Amino acid sequence: MPLFAKKTGRKILDFILPPQCINCSTRVLQQGGLCADCWEKISFISKPFCFFCSFPFNIQIEDESVCGPCARKRPLFTRARTAIYYNEASKPMILRFKHADALHITPLFAEWLYQAGQDLFQQAEYLVPIPLHWSRLVYRGYNQAALLSHKLSKKAKIPHLPDLLERNRRTPSQGDLTAKEREKNVSNAFKLKEKYKQLIRNKHILLIDDVFTSGATVRACTKVLKKSGAKQVDILTLARVIKPEI
């Protein structure tokens, strides 16, 4: 009976408020989806890519190949995986999700993350979102990375620790900073909650975030986790900024 009522309620709601594309508001078949035109514009990151950071290669190359930067200096994290390219098609959706309370996009983004992170879930023992500073969390009302991590926790059946890490100082936005400025900006900006110190010792941690740009933020968090005894840290992000010169 509850399932029947739920389905009936959904049909009534769809009749009153027809489902719309989450990107352009065109009518679609079900809530929380994209229309065909918007779907075609989304670029998913798929193999071949760097084994460590998942930077996509534009030529066919052997599995477990490594990009130039990772070959010169192996990342502190073990592997990073990303679902889509951060570009003109995905950027508006991600910014609305991040800054404009477009939380209805969460299930779709979580599904994309779930597909992109399949090889990471096998080892992950805890999912951990990149934290916001408390003042930014109060202003925004939610942490987008924590929302994604929570959804993924249910899908992948891996425990979610939303407060494992905390940002101990409010850092300026990374948006307009150079790679070196980003590294300096987030240096020593994160710390581990003392109550979790024994819990993560020798554990595999999967960090969740929305956008991977230079990787400065996830590297800073990885450094804290490894220093605190985590055995392995992997990264899973929704979108990645790809610069052709890398």
C-alpha positions as CSV (number, residue, x, y, z in Angstrom):
1,M,0.0,0.0,0.0
2,P,2.7,2.6,0.8
3,L,4.5,1.8,-2.5
4,F,1.2,2.2,-4.4
5,A,0.5,5.5,-2.6
6,K,4.0,6.7,-3.4
7,K,3.7,5.9,-7.1
8,T,0.2,7.5,-7.3
9,G,1.5,10.6,-5.5
10,R,4.4,10.9,-7.9
11,K,2.1,10.7,-11.0
12,I,-0.2,13.4,-9.6
13,L,2.8,15.6,-8.9
14,D,4.2,15.0,-12.4
15,F,0.8,16.0,-13.8
16,I,0.7,19.2,-11.8
17,L,4.4,20.0,-12.2
18,P,5.6,18.3,-15.4
19,P,9.2,17.0,-15.1
20,Q,11.8,19.4,-16.5
21,C,15.4,19.0,-17.7
22,I,17.6,20.1,-14.7
23,N,19.7,22.1,-17.1
24,C,17.4,23.9,-19.6
25,S,13.9,23.3,-18.2
26,T,12.7,21.4,-21.3
27,R,10.0,18.8,-20.4
28,V,11.5,15.3,-19.9
29,L,10.0,11.9,-18.9
30,Q,11.1,11.9,-15.3
31,Q,12.2,14.2,-12.5
32,G,15.9,14.9,-12.1
33,G,16.9,14.0,-15.6
34,L,18.4,15.7,-18.6
35,C,16.8,16.3,-22.0
36,A,18.4,14.6,-25.0
37,D,20.1,17.8,-26.2
38,C,21.7,18.5,-22.8
39,W,22.7,14.9,-22.3
40,E,24.6,14.9,-25.6
41,K,26.7,17.9,-24.5
42,I,27.9,16.2,-21.3
43,S,31.4,14.8,-21.8
44,F,32.2,11.8,-19.6
45,I,35.8,10.9,-18.8
46,S,36.6,7.4,-19.8
47,K,39.6,5.3,-20.6
48,P,42.3,5.7,-21.7
49,F,43.4,7.9,-18.8
50,C,46.3,8.2,-16.4
51,F,46.3,5.4,-13.9
52,F,47.0,7.7,-11.0
53,C,45.2,11.0,-11.7
54,S,42.8,9.9,-14.5
55,F,44.0,12.7,-16.8
56,P,42.4,11.6,-20.2
57,F,44.7,10.7,-23.1
58,N,43.6,11.7,-26.6
59,I,45.3,8.6,-28.2
60,Q,44.9,4.9,-27.5
61,I,47.4,3.8,-24.9
62,E,48.0,0.9,-22.7
63,D,46.1,0.5,-19.4
64,E,47.9,1.7,-16.3
65,S,49.8,4.3,-18.3
66,V,50.9,7.5,-16.5
67,C,50.7,11.1,-17.6
68,G,53.8,13.4,-17.6
69,P,53.2,15.2,-14.2
70,C,52.5,11.9,-12.4
71,A,55.6,10.3,-14.0
72,R,57.7,13.2,-12.8
73,K,56.2,13.2,-9.3
74,R,53.8,10.5,-8.1
75,P,50.8,11.9,-6.3
76,L,50.5,11.4,-2.5
77,F,47.0,9.9,-3.2
78,T,46.9,6.5,-4.8
79,R,44.3,7.0,-7.5
80,A,41.9,9.8,-8.6
81,R,38.8,9.2,-10.7
82,T,36.4,11.8,-12.2
83,A,33.0,11.4,-13.9
84,I,32.8,14.3,-16.3
85,Y,34.7,17.2,-17.9
86,Y,34.2,20.6,-16.3
87,N,33.3,22.6,-19.4
88,E,30.7,25.0,-20.8
89,A,28.0,22.3,-20.7
90,S,28.6,21.0,-17.2
91,K,29.7,24.2,-15.5
92,P,26.2,25.9,-15.1
93,M,24.7,22.8,-13.5
94,I,27.6,22.3,-11.1
95,L,27.5,26.0,-10.1
96,R,23.8,25.9,-9.4
97,F,24.3,22.7,-7.4
98,K,27.1,24.3,-5.5
99,H,25.8,27.8,-4.9
100,A,22.1,28.1,-5.7
101,D,20.4,25.3,-3.7
102,A,19.8,23.1,-6.8
103,L,19.8,20.0,-4.6
104,H,17.5,18.2,-6.8
105,I,20.5,17.5,-9.0
106,T,22.2,15.5,-6.3
107,P,20.8,12.0,-7.3
108,L,22.0,12.4,-11.0
109,F,25.5,13.6,-9.9
110,A,25.7,10.8,-7.4
111,E,24.9,8.3,-10.1
112,W,27.6,9.6,-12.3
113,L,30.1,9.5,-9.5
114,Y,29.0,5.9,-8.7
115,Q,29.8,4.8,-12.2
116,A,33.1,6.6,-12.3
117,G,34.3,5.2,-9.0
118,Q,33.7,1.5,-9.5
119,D,37.3,0.5,-9.2
120,L,37.7,2.6,-6.1
121,F,34.8,1.2,-4.1
122,Q,36.3,-2.2,-3.9
123,Q,39.0,-1.1,-1.5
124,A,37.4,2.0,0.2
125,E,36.5,1.5,3.8
126,Y,35.2,5.1,4.5
127,L,33.8,7.8,2.3
128,V,34.9,11.3,3.4
129,P,33.8,14.6,1.8
130,I,36.1,17.6,1.5
131,P,34.9,20.0,4.3
132,L,33.8,23.6,4.1
133,H,34.8,26.1,6.7
134,W,32.1,26.4,9.3
135,S,31.3,30.0,8.3
136,R,30.9,29.1,4.7
137,L,28.7,26.1,5.7
138,V,26.4,28.4,7.8
139,Y,26.2,30.9,4.9
140,R,25.5,28.2,2.2
141,G,23.5,25.9,4.4
142,Y,25.0,22.7,3.0
143,N,28.2,21.1,1.9
144,Q,27.7,19.8,-1.7
145,A,30.5,17.3,-1.3
146,A,28.9,15.9,1.8
147,L,25.5,15.5,0.0
148,L,27.3,13.5,-2.8
149,S,29.2,11.4,-0.3
150,H,26.0,10.6,1.6
151,K,24.2,9.4,-1.5
152,L,27.2,7.4,-2.6
153,S,27.4,5.8,0.8
154,K,24.0,4.3,0.4
155,K,24.6,3.2,-3.2
156,A,28.1,1.7,-2.5
157,K,27.2,0.5,1.0
158,I,30.4,2.1,2.4
159,P,30.3,4.1,5.7
160,H,30.2,7.9,5.3
161,L,32.2,10.1,7.7
162,P,31.1,13.7,7.0
163,D,32.9,15.3,9.9
164,L,36.2,13.3,9.7
165,L,38.1,16.3,8.4
166,E,37.5,20.0,9.2
167,R,38.8,23.2,7.6
168,N,40.5,25.1,10.4
169,R,40.7,28.4,8.6
170,R,38.6,30.1,6.0
171,T,40.5,30.2,2.7
172,P,39.8,32.5,-0.2
173,S,38.1,31.0,-3.2
174,Q,40.4,29.0,-5.4
175,G,38.7,30.1,-8.6
176,D,41.1,32.8,-9.8
177,L,44.3,31.5,-8.3
178,T,47.3,30.0,-10.1
179,A,48.4,26.4,-9.3
180,K,51.1,27.6,-6.9
181,E,48.7,30.0,-5.2
182,R,46.2,27.2,-4.8
183,E,48.8,25.1,-3.0
184,K,49.7,27.9,-0.7
185,N,46.1,28.8,-0.1
186,V,45.1,25.4,1.3
187,S,48.4,24.5,3.0
188,N,47.7,23.5,6.6
189,A,44.0,24.4,6.1
190,F,42.7,21.0,7.1
191,K,42.9,18.8,10.2
192,L,41.6,15.5,11.4
193,K,39.0,15.3,14.2
194,E,40.9,13.8,17.1
195,K,38.1,11.3,17.8
196,Y,38.7,9.6,14.5
197,K,42.5,9.2,14.8
198,Q,42.4,5.5,15.8
199,L,39.5,4.7,13.5
200,I,41.3,5.6,10.2
201,R,44.6,4.0,11.1
202,N,45.6,1.6,8.3
203,K,42.3,2.2,6.6
204,H,41.5,3.0,2.9
205,I,39.8,6.4,2.6
206,L,37.9,7.7,-0.4
207,L,37.7,11.5,-0.6
208,I,34.7,13.0,-2.3
209,D,34.6,16.4,-3.9
210,D,32.8,18.3,-6.7
211,V,35.5,19.7,-8.9
212,F,39.2,18.7,-9.4
213,T,41.1,21.7,-10.8
214,S,44.8,21.7,-9.8
215,G,44.3,19.0,-7.2
216,A,45.7,21.3,-4.4
217,T,42.7,20.7,-2.1
218,V,42.6,17.0,-2.3
219,R,46.4,16.8,-2.0
220,A,46.2,18.9,1.2
221,C,43.5,16.6,2.7
222,T,45.4,13.5,1.6
223,K,48.5,14.7,3.4
224,V,46.6,15.1,6.6
225,L,45.0,11.6,6.3
226,K,48.3,9.9,5.5
227,K,50.1,11.7,8.3
228,S,47.3,10.5,10.6
229,G,47.9,6.9,9.7
230,A,45.5,6.2,6.8
231,K,47.0,3.4,4.7
232,Q,45.6,4.6,1.3
233,V,43.7,7.6,0.1
234,D,41.8,7.7,-3.2
235,I,40.0,10.6,-4.8
236,L,36.6,10.7,-6.5
237,T,35.3,13.9,-8.0
238,L,32.3,14.8,-10.1
239,A,34.1,17.0,-12.7
240,R,37.6,17.9,-13.7
241,V,39.1,20.9,-15.3
242,I,41.3,19.7,-18.2
243,K,44.1,22.0,-19.3
244,P,45.6,20.9,-22.7
245,E,49.1,22.0,-21.7
246,I,49.4,19.3,-19.0
